[in-house]
Amino acid sequence: MARKKTPGVKKRLGKKNSQTKWAPFWTVPKAHGKGRVVHPIRNTAIKRNWKRGRLKV
């Protein structure tokens, strides 16, 4: 990728970066029930890592 990024590319990269974060902790009981112990990453739709998958930005 280029060293100097255009504003549009920066905006798209920022959106992709926020999509890889865990879901908030309060979504777990809402989605799986009060007593169930589940990791918040299970509620995250897009699971991407910088090393595993490349972005077509």
C-alpha positions in Angstrom: 0.0 0.0 0.0 1.1 3.5 -0.6 2.9 5.4 2.2 0.7 8.4 1.8 -3.0 7.4 1.9 -5.8 9.4 0.4 -8.6 10.5 2.7 -11.1 8.1 1.1 -8.7 5.1 1.7 -8.1 6.2 5.3 -11.9 6.4 5.9 -12.4 2.9 4.5 -9.6 1.5 6.5 -11.0 3.1 9.7 -14.4 1.5 9.1 -12.8 -1.9 8.5 -10.7 -1.5 11.7 -13.8 -0.8 13.8 -15.6 -3.8 12.3 -13.0 -6.3 13.7 -13.6 -5.3 17.4 -15.5 -7.5 19.9 -19.1 -6.9 20.4 -20.0 -5.0 23.6 -20.3 -7.1 26.8 -24.0 -6.3 27.3 -24.9 -8.0 24.0 -24.1 -11.5 25.3 -27.0 -11.9 27.8 -29.3 -10.2 25.3 -28.4 -12.6 22.5 -27.7 -15.9 24.4 -29.7 -15.6 27.6 -28.9 -14.4 31.1 -27.1 -17.4 32.5 -25.0 -18.4 29.4 -21.3 -17.6 29.5 -20.2 -16.8 25.9 -17.3 -14.7 24.6 -18.3 -11.4 23.1 -16.5 -12.2 19.8 -19.3 -14.7 19.0 -21.6 -11.8 18.4 -19.2 -10.0 16.0 -20.2 -10.5 12.3 -16.8 -9.8 10.6 -13.8 -11.6 12.0 -10.7 -10.4 10.2 -7.1 -10.3 11.2 -4.3 -8.2 9.7 -2.2 -11.3 9.1 -4.8 -13.7 7.8 -6.9 -11.7 5.3 -6.1 -8.9 2.9 -8.5 -6.0 2.2 -9.3 -4.8 -1.3 -9.3 -1.1 -0.4 
